[in-house]
Amino acid sequence: MSVSLVEVPLHQVAHARAGDKGNRLNISLVAYNPELWPWLMEQVTEAVVLAGFAGRSPSGVKRYVLPQLRAMNFVIDDVLEGGVNRSLALDRHGKTLSYLLLSLTVRVPAQLLTR
């Protein structure tokens, strides 16, 4: 049996929360459907997230896996233009940067999108 894959924005299959400490951004990513977990684990890697945030010049990304929660936590360094006390950005805390992560695309089985 062949699996039909579709490409979707990450926000269609997962949700995220973001926080910050200084110039470090912390984003959690949680799959809506536990069956999507293996697909997200395979595709949403440190390298992919680093590339997705390239426009903000991060120095590194570390992924922490939380399998019992079907979640991942990404720590992204040097991405907040110096942090709350130094940045001139409107969103100095980086709270809205979870949407940058959620704009990335993943390929998942079409039948898992209807559940």
OpenMM code with the backbone's topology and positions (N, CA, C; nanometers):
from openmm import Vec3, app, unit

residues = "MET SER VAL SER LEU VAL GLU VAL PRO LEU HIS GLN VAL ALA HIS ALA ARG ALA GLY ASP LYS GLY ASN ARG LEU ASN ILE SER LEU VAL ALA TYR ASN PRO GLU LEU TRP PRO TRP LEU MET GLU GLN VAL THR GLU ALA VAL VAL LEU ALA GLY PHE ALA GLY ARG SER PRO SER GLY VAL LYS ARG TYR VAL LEU PRO GLN LEU ARG ALA MET ASN PHE VAL ILE ASP ASP VAL LEU GLU GLY GLY VAL ASN ARG SER LEU ALA LEU ASP ARG HIS GLY LYS THR LEU SER TYR LEU LEU LEU SER LEU THR VAL ARG VAL PRO ALA GLN LEU LEU THR ARG".split()
positions = [
    Vec3(0.0841, -0.1186, 0.0000),
    Vec3(0.0000, 0.0000, 0.0000),
    Vec3(0.0879, 0.1239, 0.0000),
    Vec3(0.0599, 0.2148, -0.0891),
    Vec3(0.1363, 0.3379, -0.1040),
    Vec3(0.0762, 0.4477, -0.0159),
    Vec3(0.1636, 0.5238, 0.0472),
    Vec3(0.1193, 0.6359, 0.1298),
    Vec3(0.1246, 0.7622, 0.0457),
    Vec3(0.0136, 0.8333, 0.0405),
    Vec3(0.0070, 0.9588, -0.0336),
    Vec3(0.0473, 1.0738, 0.0582),
    Vec3(0.1595, 1.1394, 0.0241),
    Vec3(0.2093, 1.2496, 0.1064),
    Vec3(0.1664, 1.3832, 0.0483),
    Vec3(0.1377, 1.4770, 0.1377),
    Vec3(0.1057, 1.6138, 0.0973),
    Vec3(0.1964, 1.7086, 0.1747),
    Vec3(0.2299, 1.8202, 0.1106),
    Vec3(0.3117, 1.9214, 0.1777),
    Vec3(0.2200, 2.0263, 0.2374),
    Vec3(0.2374, 2.0511, 0.3664),
    Vec3(0.1528, 2.1468, 0.4378),
    Vec3(0.2405, 2.2359, 0.5249),
    Vec3(0.1919, 2.3561, 0.5583),
    Vec3(0.2650, 2.4375, 0.6547),
    Vec3(0.2585, 2.3705, 0.7916),
    Vec3(0.3626, 2.3851, 0.8658),
    Vec3(0.3718, 2.3205, 0.9962),
    Vec3(0.2552, 2.3587, 1.0879),
    Vec3(0.2033, 2.4806, 1.0746),
    Vec3(0.0928, 2.5220, 1.1622),
    Vec3(-0.0335, 2.4407, 1.1403),
    Vec3(-0.0414, 2.3683, 1.0306),
    Vec3(-0.1589, 2.2851, 1.0053),
    Vec3(-0.1547, 2.1549, 1.0852),
    Vec3(-0.0361, 2.1141, 1.1297),
    Vec3(-0.0226, 1.9857, 1.1987),
    Vec3(0.0355, 1.9967, 1.3396),
    Vec3(0.0718, 2.1206, 1.3810),
    Vec3(0.1332, 2.1377, 1.5136),
    Vec3(0.1095, 2.2798, 1.5635),
    Vec3(0.1280, 2.2967, 1.6936),
    Vec3(0.1223, 2.4314, 1.7513),
    Vec3(0.2522, 2.4581, 1.8241),
    Vec3(0.2765, 2.5844, 1.8570),
    Vec3(0.4042, 2.6228, 1.9171),
    Vec3(0.3839, 2.7298, 2.0234),
    Vec3(0.4818, 2.7377, 2.1132),
    Vec3(0.4891, 2.8439, 2.2141),
    Vec3(0.6330, 2.8914, 2.2170),
    Vec3(0.6521, 3.0201, 2.2379),
    Vec3(0.7873, 3.0750, 2.2382),
    Vec3(0.8124, 3.1560, 2.3641),
    Vec3(0.9385, 3.1606, 2.4016),
    Vec3(0.9831, 3.2415, 2.5144),
    Vec3(1.1256, 3.2848, 2.4882),
    Vec3(1.1821, 3.3600, 2.5809),
    Vec3(1.3171, 3.4098, 2.5586),
    Vec3(1.3928, 3.4256, 2.6903),
    Vec3(1.5232, 3.4235, 2.6776),
    Vec3(1.6160, 3.4580, 2.7855),
    Vec3(1.7317, 3.5288, 2.7188),
    Vec3(1.7410, 3.6578, 2.7380),
    Vec3(1.8474, 3.7332, 2.6735),
    Vec3(1.8351, 3.7259, 2.5229),
    Vec3(1.9393, 3.6803, 2.4581),
    Vec3(1.9431, 3.6718, 2.3127),
    Vec3(1.9108, 3.5301, 2.2636),
    Vec3(1.8521, 3.4499, 2.3492),
    Vec3(1.8208, 3.3103, 2.3190),
    Vec3(1.6697, 3.2914, 2.3123),
    Vec3(1.6240, 3.2297, 2.2023),
    Vec3(1.4823, 3.2016, 2.1817),
    Vec3(1.4548, 3.0546, 2.2094),
    Vec3(1.3438, 3.0281, 2.2727),
    Vec3(1.3032, 2.8936, 2.3102),
    Vec3(1.1641, 2.8709, 2.2496),
    Vec3(1.1519, 2.7715, 2.1591),
    Vec3(1.0219, 2.7433, 2.0962),
    Vec3(0.9883, 2.5963, 2.1141),
    Vec3(0.8699, 2.5709, 2.1692),
    Vec3(0.8215, 2.4331, 2.1776),
    Vec3(0.7299, 2.4077, 2.0584),
    Vec3(0.7332, 2.2852, 2.0099),
    Vec3(0.6507, 2.2431, 1.8964),
    Vec3(0.5799, 2.1146, 1.9368),
    Vec3(0.4469, 2.1138, 1.9271),
    Vec3(0.3669, 1.9996, 1.9709),
    Vec3(0.2737, 1.9566, 1.8579),
    Vec3(0.2793, 1.8286, 1.8223),
    Vec3(0.1945, 1.7744, 1.7162),
    Vec3(0.0493, 1.7702, 1.7628),
    Vec3(-0.0419, 1.8093, 1.6745),
    Vec3(-0.1844, 1.7974, 1.7053),
    Vec3(-0.2266, 1.6517, 1.7119),
    Vec3(-0.1763, 1.5724, 1.6210),
    Vec3(-0.2129, 1.4317, 1.6108),
    Vec3(-0.0894, 1.3477, 1.6464),
    Vec3(-0.0972, 1.2618, 1.7491),
    Vec3(0.0184, 1.1804, 1.7872),
    Vec3(0.0741, 1.0959, 1.6727),
    Vec3(-0.0098, 1.0611, 1.5761),
    Vec3(0.0373, 0.9810, 1.4623),
    Vec3(0.1303, 1.0601, 1.3703),
    Vec3(0.1284, 1.1909, 1.3811),
    Vec3(0.2169, 1.2753, 1.3000),
    Vec3(0.3560, 1.2890, 1.3616),
    Vec3(0.3695, 1.2514, 1.4872),
    Vec3(0.4949, 1.2666, 1.5604),
    Vec3(0.6168, 1.2133, 1.4843),
    Vec3(0.6155, 1.0901, 1.4346),
    Vec3(0.7345, 1.0409, 1.3636),
    Vec3(0.7680, 1.1237, 1.2394),
    Vec3(0.6671, 1.1735, 1.1718),
    Vec3(0.6891, 1.2546, 1.0518),
    Vec3(0.7546, 1.3873, 1.0887),
    Vec3(0.7103, 1.4469, 1.1979),
    Vec3(0.7690, 1.5735, 1.2421),
    Vec3(0.9111, 1.5528, 1.2934),
    Vec3(0.9326, 1.4451, 1.3664),
    Vec3(1.0667, 1.4159, 1.4183),
    Vec3(1.1680, 1.4040, 1.3047),
    Vec3(1.1268, 1.3409, 1.1977),
    Vec3(1.2163, 1.3187, 1.0845),
    Vec3(1.2472, 1.4483, 1.0090),
    Vec3(1.1495, 1.5376, 1.0007),
    Vec3(1.1638, 1.6543, 0.9140),
    Vec3(1.1985, 1.7852, 0.9835),
    Vec3(1.1553, 1.8029, 1.1069),
    Vec3(1.1813, 1.9292, 1.1760),
    Vec3(1.3077, 1.9109, 1.2609),
    Vec3(1.4199, 1.9248, 1.1941),
    Vec3(1.5506, 1.9009, 1.2551),
    Vec3(1.6170, 2.0331, 1.2933),
    Vec3(1.7279, 2.0231, 1.3632),
    Vec3(1.8054, 2.1423, 1.3981),
    Vec3(1.8478, 2.2170, 1.2716),
    Vec3(1.8926, 2.1431, 1.1708),
    Vec3(1.9388, 2.2064, 1.0461),
    Vec3(1.8257, 2.2793, 0.9753),
    Vec3(1.7075, 2.2195, 0.9729),
    Vec3(1.5923, 2.2811, 0.9067),
    Vec3(1.5516, 2.4086, 0.9806),
    Vec3(1.5493, 2.4040, 1.1119),
    Vec3(1.5120, 2.5222, 1.1903),
    Vec3(1.6182, 2.6313, 1.1744),
    Vec3(1.7441, 2.5940, 1.1764),
    Vec3(1.8514, 2.6911, 1.1556),
    Vec3(1.8348, 2.7608, 1.0208),
    Vec3(1.8053, 2.6850, 0.9171),
    Vec3(1.7838, 2.7426, 0.7840),
    Vec3(1.6595, 2.8313, 0.7822),
    Vec3(1.5544, 2.7905, 0.8522),
    Vec3(1.4313, 2.8685, 0.8571),
    Vec3(1.4480, 3.0031, 0.9248),
    Vec3(1.5429, 3.0115, 1.0171),
    Vec3(1.5692, 3.1358, 1.0896),
    Vec3(1.6915, 3.2099, 1.0362),
    Vec3(1.7433, 3.1667, 0.9217),
    Vec3(1.8672, 3.2235, 0.8671),
    Vec3(1.8619, 3.3756, 0.8535),
    Vec3(1.7465, 3.4299, 0.8209),
    Vec3(1.7321, 3.5744, 0.8058),
    Vec3(1.7551, 3.6520, 0.9341),
    Vec3(1.7527, 3.5820, 1.0471),
    Vec3(1.7764, 3.6460, 1.1769),
    Vec3(1.9168, 3.6145, 1.2294),
    Vec3(1.9965, 3.5445, 1.1504),
    Vec3(2.1382, 3.5136, 1.1791),
    Vec3(2.1631, 3.4417, 1.3119),
    Vec3(2.0935, 3.3309, 1.3369),
    Vec3(2.1215, 3.2562, 1.4595),
    Vec3(2.2599, 3.1921, 1.4545),
    Vec3(2.3214, 3.1767, 1.5704),
    Vec3(2.4528, 3.1111, 1.5739),
    Vec3(2.4398, 2.9606, 1.5934),
    Vec3(2.3224, 2.9132, 1.6344),
    Vec3(2.3037, 2.7703, 1.6531),
    Vec3(2.1635, 2.7359, 1.6982),
    Vec3(2.1284, 2.6088, 1.6784),
    Vec3(1.9980, 2.5560, 1.7201),
    Vec3(2.0215, 2.4217, 1.7877),
    Vec3(1.9572, 2.4008, 1.9011),
    Vec3(1.9619, 2.2721, 1.9709),
    Vec3(1.8184, 2.2234, 1.9870),
    Vec3(1.7928, 2.0987, 1.9478),
    Vec3(1.6595, 2.0392, 1.9616),
    Vec3(1.6595, 1.9436, 2.0792),
    Vec3(1.5590, 1.9572, 2.1639),
    Vec3(1.5364, 1.8659, 2.2753),
    Vec3(1.4053, 1.7926, 2.2476),
    Vec3(1.4078, 1.6612, 2.2545),
    Vec3(1.2928, 1.5792, 2.2196),
    Vec3(1.2194, 1.5367, 2.3465),
    Vec3(1.0873, 1.5515, 2.3442),
    Vec3(1.0007, 1.5143, 2.4559),
    Vec3(0.8986, 1.4128, 2.4049),
    Vec3(0.9396, 1.2861, 2.3864),
    Vec3(0.8531, 1.1875, 2.3208),
    Vec3(0.7225, 1.1592, 2.3933),
    Vec3(0.7211, 1.1653, 2.5241),
    Vec3(0.5963, 1.1380, 2.5974),
    Vec3(0.4899, 1.2441, 2.5691),
    Vec3(0.5353, 1.3650, 2.5357),
    Vec3(0.4432, 1.4744, 2.5050),
    Vec3(0.4204, 1.4909, 2.3553),
    Vec3(0.4931, 1.4110, 2.2748),
    Vec3(0.4914, 1.4270, 2.1292),
    Vec3(0.5298, 1.5711, 2.0947),
    Vec3(0.6377, 1.6167, 2.1583),
    Vec3(0.6803, 1.7555, 2.1439),
    Vec3(0.8317, 1.7649, 2.1272),
    Vec3(0.8743, 1.8796, 2.0798),
    Vec3(1.0164, 1.9129, 2.0692),
    Vec3(1.0331, 2.0536, 2.1241),
    Vec3(1.1504, 2.0802, 2.1740),
    Vec3(1.1827, 2.2142, 2.2186),
    Vec3(1.3100, 2.2569, 2.1463),
    Vec3(1.3054, 2.3720, 2.0823),
    Vec3(1.4208, 2.4254, 2.0108),
    Vec3(1.4749, 2.5460, 2.0859),
    Vec3(1.6048, 2.5460, 2.1092),
    Vec3(1.6731, 2.6605, 2.1678),
    Vec3(1.7584, 2.7206, 2.0562),
    Vec3(1.7295, 2.8455, 2.0233),
    Vec3(1.7943, 2.9125, 1.9102),
    Vec3(1.8756, 3.0297, 1.9649),
    Vec3(2.0058, 3.0236, 1.9449),
    Vec3(2.0966, 3.1242, 2.0007),
    Vec3(2.1180, 3.2429, 1.9081),
    Vec3(2.1343, 3.3590, 1.9704),
    Vec3(2.1709, 3.4839, 1.9023),
    Vec3(2.0729, 3.5227, 1.7920),
    Vec3(1.9446, 3.5113, 1.8227),
    Vec3(1.8422, 3.5366, 1.7220),
    Vec3(1.7527, 3.6564, 1.7569),
    Vec3(1.7715, 3.7144, 1.8746),
    Vec3(1.6821, 3.8216, 1.9206),
    Vec3(1.7479, 3.9596, 1.9187),
    Vec3(1.8476, 3.9769, 1.8326),
    Vec3(1.9134, 4.1071, 1.8163),
    Vec3(1.9604, 4.1649, 1.9493),
    Vec3(2.0136, 4.0805, 2.0342),
    Vec3(2.0662, 4.1253, 2.1624),
    Vec3(1.9726, 4.1057, 2.2798),
    Vec3(1.8469, 4.0778, 2.2552),
    Vec3(1.7522, 4.0540, 2.3630),
    Vec3(1.6722, 4.1781, 2.3999),
    Vec3(1.5911, 4.1651, 2.5030),
    Vec3(1.4950, 4.2680, 2.5431),
    Vec3(1.5609, 4.4031, 2.5697),
    Vec3(1.6723, 4.4037, 2.6368),
    Vec3(1.7337, 4.5295, 2.6774),
    Vec3(1.8180, 4.5964, 2.5691),
    Vec3(1.8474, 4.5255, 2.4610),
    Vec3(1.9357, 4.5806, 2.3584),
    Vec3(1.8716, 4.5988, 2.2223),
    Vec3(1.7706, 4.5211, 2.1919),
    Vec3(1.7139, 4.5207, 2.0574),
    Vec3(1.6223, 4.6401, 2.0325),
    Vec3(1.6219, 4.6859, 1.9078),
    Vec3(1.5289, 4.7899, 1.8652),
    Vec3(1.4064, 4.7298, 1.7962),
    Vec3(1.3993, 4.5968, 1.7909),
    Vec3(1.2875, 4.5285, 1.7261),
    Vec3(1.1576, 4.5529, 1.8020),
    Vec3(1.0461, 4.5543, 1.7296),
    Vec3(0.9161, 4.5742, 1.7934),
    Vec3(0.8823, 4.4604, 1.8884),
    Vec3(0.9164, 4.3380, 1.8510),
    Vec3(0.8907, 4.2226, 1.9360),
    Vec3(1.0232, 4.1762, 1.9952),
    Vec3(1.0714, 4.2481, 2.0905),
    Vec3(1.2021, 4.2182, 2.1486),
    Vec3(1.2038, 4.0856, 2.2230),
    Vec3(1.0898, 4.0412, 2.2696),
    Vec3(1.0832, 3.9157, 2.3439),
    Vec3(1.0838, 3.7930, 2.2546),
    Vec3(1.0552, 3.8075, 2.1293),
    Vec3(1.0548, 3.6941, 2.0386),
    Vec3(0.9303, 3.6069, 2.0471),
    Vec3(0.8260, 3.6539, 2.1148),
    Vec3(0.7052, 3.5722, 2.1309),
    Vec3(0.6411, 3.5357, 1.9967),
    Vec3(0.6441, 3.6257, 1.9018),
    Vec3(0.5793, 3.5984, 1.7743),
    Vec3(0.6645, 3.5140, 1.6810),
    Vec3(0.7875, 3.4849, 1.7178),
    Vec3(0.8738, 3.4071, 1.6303),
    Vec3(0.8317, 3.2613, 1.6191),
    Vec3(0.7389, 3.2177, 1.7023),
    Vec3(0.6868, 3.0819, 1.6847),
    Vec3(0.6190, 3.0714, 1.5488),
    Vec3(0.5652, 3.1822, 1.4988),
    Vec3(0.5002, 3.1799, 1.3675),
    Vec3(0.6013, 3.1585, 1.2550),
    Vec3(0.7244, 3.2016, 1.2754),
    Vec3(0.8277, 3.1753, 1.1757),
    Vec3(0.8533, 3.0247, 1.1668),
    Vec3(0.8614, 2.9585, 1.2812),
    Vec3(0.8770, 2.8130, 1.2827),
    Vec3(0.7564, 2.7455, 1.2175),
    Vec3(0.6371, 2.7906, 1.2533),
    Vec3(0.5152, 2.7285, 1.2018),
    Vec3(0.4910, 2.7531, 1.0537),
    Vec3(0.5672, 2.8427, 0.9935),
    Vec3(0.5533, 2.8663, 0.8502),
    Vec3(0.6350, 2.7677, 0.7665),
    Vec3(0.7233, 2.6915, 0.8302),
    Vec3(0.7994, 2.5897, 0.7586),
    Vec3(0.7027, 2.4826, 0.7077),
    Vec3(0.7421, 2.4107, 0.6035),
    Vec3(0.6539, 2.3072, 0.5501),
    Vec3(0.7071, 2.1675, 0.5809),
    Vec3(0.6144, 2.0732, 0.5896),
    Vec3(0.6466, 1.9320, 0.6111),
    Vec3(0.5608, 1.8486, 0.5176),
    Vec3(0.6077, 1.7277, 0.4906),
    Vec3(0.5317, 1.6324, 0.4081),
    Vec3(0.4785, 1.5238, 0.5011),
    Vec3(0.3471, 1.5075, 0.4988),
    Vec3(0.2816, 1.4107, 0.5870),
    Vec3(0.1786, 1.3298, 0.5085),
    Vec3(0.1398, 1.2130, 0.5599),
    Vec3(0.0355, 1.1346, 0.4932),
    Vec3(-0.0982, 1.2113, 0.4912),
    Vec3(-0.1587, 1.2170, 0.3750),
    Vec3(-0.2843, 1.2906, 0.3590),
    Vec3(-0.3918, 1.2398, 0.4540),
    Vec3(-0.3967, 1.1080, 0.4754),
    Vec3(-0.5043, 1.0537, 0.5609),
    Vec3(-0.4936, 1.0976, 0.7064),
    Vec3(-0.3745, 1.1415, 0.7496),
    Vec3(-0.3595, 1.1879, 0.8887),
    Vec3(-0.4102, 1.3305, 0.9076),
    Vec3(-0.4328, 1.4016, 0.8004),
    Vec3(-0.4815, 1.5390, 0.8113),
    Vec3(-0.6289, 1.5461, 0.8436),
    Vec3(-0.7028, 1.4419, 0.8173),
    Vec3(-0.8467, 1.4435, 0.8400),
    Vec3(-0.8848, 1.3981, 0.9802),
    Vec3(-0.7876, 1.3499, 1.0552),
    Vec3(-0.8193, 1.2995, 1.1898),
    Vec3(-0.8137, 1.4091, 1.2920),
] * unit.nanometer
topology = app.Topology()
chain = topology.addChain("A")
for resn in residues:
    res = topology.addResidue(resn, chain)
    for name in ("N", "CA", "C"):
        topology.addAtom(name, app.Element.getBySymbol(name[0]), res)
